[in-house]
Amino acid sequence: MTSPLVHLNRATIGYDDSVVLSDVDVTINQGDFTAIVGPNGAGKSTLVKAILGLVGLSSGSLELFGAPAREFGDRWRIGYVPQRQTVGGPIPATVREVVASGRLSRGGVLRWPSSTDRVAIDTALQRVGIEHLARRSVHLLSGGQQRRVLIARALAGDADLLLLDEPTAGVDVESQAALVDVLGELRRAGVTVAVVTHDLQPFADYLTRVLWVSRGQIGYDGAPTPDIIAAASEPFAHHDHSTETSRDSMPNDLRTGP
């Protein structure tokens, strides 16, 4: 029996008076490798932001690690890699410095790193295979290497659940494969992984389930069957321009799940 890390029950999610997702029932269990797919504007990123507490629920409920979200204090247990985030800034930073910032959620800013912090940072660098880049300036890294830095930063806080928004976007094919292998290794090591993606093919060997977001609802929640992987990787599945037609991007025989 696996433990639910995330449980959304009959949730309505949106911004101000605009509803993006309604009647959402989603459970992410410990050990899952979940892909969240669907057309542009369907609400994939909004779903992730709701789990993170960045977008509120107007109805329904959210539980994290078995506790109501409003009572959940161990936010460090959830690591997040946002879409298209650049690493570094106007002040040059090394890979290790960026990864070390992932420890801030564990103890605040105004304290010296402890031996526990240093071990966690070293472990995070090793887990994503960039320990040899620790002293390198992040702005000198490739896109794929920068993605690994962001994943390591999320892991440095000892995250049990890793949420990634389009982790392979804008990354060359070779770097994509390396990133996906890193995520597969993390899942085998006990980290629960959920990725928003436009293409299931790179993740096919590791997926345990697929959530297809369509027309403001979860249109499919089930196994990563060959039909689902092929359908979700078709370009037409990702270019809808209205909520009235977005569900039509899902093949008719896949709309009700397995």
C-alpha positions in Angstrom: 0.0 0.0 0.0 1.5 3.3 -1.1 1.0 6.6 0.8 -0.7 9.5 -0.9 1.5 12.6 -1.0 -1.0 14.8 -2.8 -4.8 14.4 -2.7 -7.1 16.9 -4.5 -10.8 16.2 -3.9 -13.5 17.9 -6.1 -11.3 21.0 -6.3 -12.0 24.1 -8.3 -8.9 26.1 -9.1 -8.4 29.4 -10.7 -7.4 33.1 -10.5 -9.7 35.7 -9.0 -13.1 35.1 -10.8 -11.6 32.9 -13.6 -12.0 29.2 -13.1 -9.2 27.2 -14.8 -9.9 23.7 -13.4 -13.1 22.3 -11.9 -14.1 19.1 -10.1 -10.5 17.9 -9.9 -9.8 14.6 -8.2 -6.1 13.8 -8.2 -4.0 11.6 -6.0 -0.2 11.3 -6.3 1.0 8.3 -4.4 4.5 7.7 -3.0 6.7 6.2 -5.7 4.7 7.5 -8.7 6.3 8.9 -11.8 3.5 11.0 -13.2 3.3 12.9 -16.4 0.8 15.8 -16.7 -0.1 16.4 -20.3 -2.7 18.3 -22.3 -3.2 21.2 -24.7 -1.7 24.6 -24.2 -3.8 26.6 -21.7 -5.6 23.5 -20.4 -4.4 24.2 -16.8 -1.4 21.9 -16.4 0.8 24.5 -14.7 -2.1 25.8 -12.7 -2.6 22.3 -11.3 1.0 22.2 -10.2 0.8 25.7 -8.7 -2.3 24.7 -6.7 -0.3 21.8 -5.2 2.4 24.2 -4.3 -0.1 26.6 -2.7 0.7 29.4 -5.3 -2.9 29.2 -6.6 -5.9 28.9 -4.2 -8.9 26.6 -4.3 -12.3 28.2 -4.5 -13.9 24.9 -3.5 -12.9 21.3 -2.7 -9.9 20.3 -0.6 -6.1 19.6 -0.9 -4.2 17.3 1.4 -0.4 17.1 1.4 1.4 14.1 2.9 -1.8 13.2 4.7 -2.5 16.6 6.2 -4.8 19.5 5.1 -2.7 21.8 3.0 -3.3 24.8 5.4 -1.8 22.7 8.2 1.1 21.3 6.3 4.3 22.9 7.5 7.1 20.8 5.9 7.1 22.6 2.6 10.7 21.6 2.1 9.4 18.1 1.3 8.1 19.4 -2.0 10.8 20.4 -4.6 9.8 22.6 -7.6 11.5 23.2 -10.9 9.6 25.9 -12.7 9.3 26.3 -16.4 11.8 28.5 -18.3 13.5 29.8 -15.1 17.0 31.2 -15.7 19.7 30.3 -13.3 21.8 33.0 -11.7 21.5 36.7 -12.2 23.5 39.9 -12.5 25.9 38.7 -9.8 27.8 35.5 -10.9 27.0 32.5 -8.8 28.6 29.0 -8.8 26.7 25.8 -9.2 27.2 25.0 -5.6 25.9 28.4 -4.4 22.7 28.0 -6.4 22.2 24.4 -5.1 22.9 25.6 -1.6 20.0 28.1 -1.8 17.7 25.0 -1.8 18.6 24.6 1.9 17.1 28.0 2.9 13.6 26.4 3.4 15.1 24.2 6.1 16.5 26.9 8.3 16.2 30.4 7.0 18.7 32.9 5.5 20.5 34.3 8.5 22.6 31.3 9.6 25.8 29.6 8.6 25.6 26.4 6.7 25.9 23.4 9.0 27.6 20.1 8.3 24.2 18.6 7.6 23.6 21.4 5.0 27.0 20.7 3.3 26.3 16.9 3.1 22.8 17.6 1.6 24.3 19.9 -1.0 27.1 17.4 -1.9 24.5 14.6 -2.1 22.2 16.7 -4.4 25.1 17.5 -6.7 26.0 13.8 -6.9 22.5 12.6 -7.5 22.1 14.6 -10.6 25.7 14.1 -11.8 27.1 17.6 -11.6 29.5 17.4 -8.7 32.3 18.1 -11.1 30.7 21.4 -12.0 30.3 22.7 -8.4 32.8 25.6 -8.8 31.6 26.5 -12.3 29.6 29.7 -12.9 26.1 28.7 -13.8 25.8 31.2 -16.6 28.5 29.3 -18.4 26.5 26.0 -18.4 24.4 24.5 -21.2 20.6 24.5 -20.9 20.6 20.8 -19.9 23.2 21.4 -17.2 21.3 24.4 -15.9 18.2 22.2 -15.6 20.2 19.7 -13.5 21.3 22.6 -11.3 17.7 23.5 -10.7 16.8 19.9 -9.9 19.7 19.6 -7.5 18.6 22.8 -5.8 15.1 21.3 -5.3 16.7 18.1 -3.9 19.0 19.9 -1.5 16.1 20.5 0.8 15.6 16.7 1.0 12.5 16.8 -1.1 10.3 13.7 -1.2 8.1 15.0 -4.0 9.7 16.6 -7.1 7.4 18.7 -9.3 8.9 19.8 -12.7 7.2 22.1 -15.3 8.5 21.3 -18.8 12.0 20.1 -17.6 13.1 19.1 -21.2 11.8 22.2 -23.0 14.5 24.0 -25.0 17.0 21.2 -24.2 18.8 19.3 -27.0 18.0 15.6 -27.5 21.1 14.3 -25.8 20.6 16.5 -22.7 16.9 15.5 -22.6 17.9 11.8 -22.4 20.4 12.5 -19.6 17.8 14.6 -17.7 15.2 11.9 -18.0 17.6 9.2 -16.8 18.4 11.4 -13.8 14.7 11.6 -12.9 14.3 7.8 -13.4 17.2 7.2 -11.0 15.7 9.6 -8.4 12.4 7.7 -8.6 14.2 4.4 -8.0 15.9 6.1 -5.0 12.5 6.9 -3.5 11.7 10.4 -4.8 8.2 10.8 -6.2 8.3 12.6 -9.5 5.6 14.6 -11.4 6.4 16.3 -14.7 4.4 18.7 -16.9 5.4 17.9 -20.4 4.3 18.2 -24.1 6.0 14.9 -25.1 5.7 11.6 -23.3 8.1 9.8 -25.5 11.3 10.7 -23.6 9.7 9.6 -20.3 8.0 6.4 -21.5 10.5 4.0 -19.8 9.9 5.5 -16.4 6.2 6.6 -16.3 3.7 4.9 -13.9 0.7 7.1 -14.8 -0.5 9.9 -16.9 -2.9 12.8 -16.1 -4.4 14.3 -19.2 -5.8 17.8 -18.4 -8.4 18.8 -20.9 -11.3 21.4 -21.0 -10.6 22.4 -17.4 -10.9 18.9 -16.1 -8.9 15.7 -15.7 -9.9 13.8 -18.9 -7.7 10.8 -18.3 -6.0 9.4 -15.2 -4.4 6.0 -15.7 -1.6 3.9 -17.1 0.9 5.2 -19.8 -0.5 2.9 -22.5 1.1 3.0 -26.0 -2.1 4.7 -27.3 -1.9 7.4 -24.6 1.9 8.0 -25.2 1.4 8.3 -28.9 -1.7 10.6 -28.6 -0.1 12.9 -26.1 3.0 13.3 -28.3 1.0 14.4 -31.4 1.5 18.1 -32.1 -2.3 18.6 -32.6 -2.8 17.7 -28.9 -1.1 20.9 -27.8 -2.6 23.8 -29.8 -6.1 24.6 -28.6 -7.4 28.1 -28.4 -10.6 27.8 -26.4 -11.8 25.8 -23.4 -14.8 24.7 -25.5 -12.6 22.8 -27.9 -9.7 21.7 -25.7 -11.3 18.4 -24.8 -11.6 17.6 -28.5 -7.8 17.3 -28.7 -8.1 14.1 -26.8 -8.9 11.0 -28.9 -12.5 9.9 -28.4 -11.5 6.4 -27.2 -9.2 7.8 -24.5 -11.5 10.3 -22.7 -12.8 8.1 -20.0 -9.6 6.5 -18.8 -8.8 2.8 -18.8 
